[in-house]
Every structure is written in C-alpha cells, then in structure tokens.
C-alpha cells in the first residue's frame, strides 16, 4: 500500500470498529471490491461477496468483538481479538488475523483460531 503504516492501521481499525458496532456496510467498505482473498481454518475463498455472506451468518450471534492488539508492518497488520457470541459452546473465541491492505482496502485476510465449534455454523 502506498502511504504510511498509519493508513493501514486506519483501514484495519475502521473494519474492526464497524464490526464491533454491528455496522456491516461500513465494515465492507474497508474490503477491496477488486480483489479479496480469505484463508481460514473452516474455509477459504476468493471474493468479497463470500466474506459478506459469512458476516451475515455471524452478525445475528455476535455479542461483542473486543480488539486486544493491532500490529502494523508496512502494508500488513495482525489483529488479535476476542470474538464473543451468544452461541452455547462458542461464547468466547480468541482470534488472530493477518491482514494485507492495498490502495483500495483489505485484499487478504488469514484467520487463525480453534474452529472446531464453528465448522457447523459455516458447513464446509
């Protein structure tokens, strides 16, 4: 990404801030419409529309999203957060996500967490 690490931080913090406020549209504004790749423990895909679909499934059960730490290095960021849901057995999930940001927003997310309980929610 051209620009400073602060601009990467702003994009990432805008995405997670919107997620925490349940502001789906604002969160998706931070994701590149041109090229997006998601790599996760349950499934991986290309395209922003799949992310939107996954967020649609998550939003009804999302109680809180608490960012614990944001690290920025060039055009990449690592965010560590707690995902708190209303689903029994999945009330608290500690997550790390490695994000790459380009001029038009987030182009790549690789998510790390114990996904055993989530496999049913996202049926792979």
ABEGO torsion letter per residue (X at the ends): XBEBAAAAAAAAAAAAAAAAAGBAAAAAAABBAABBBBBBAABBBBEAAAAAAAAAAAAAABABBBBABBBBBEABBBBBBBBBBABBGAABBBBBBBBBBBAAEBABBBBBBBAAAAAAAAGX
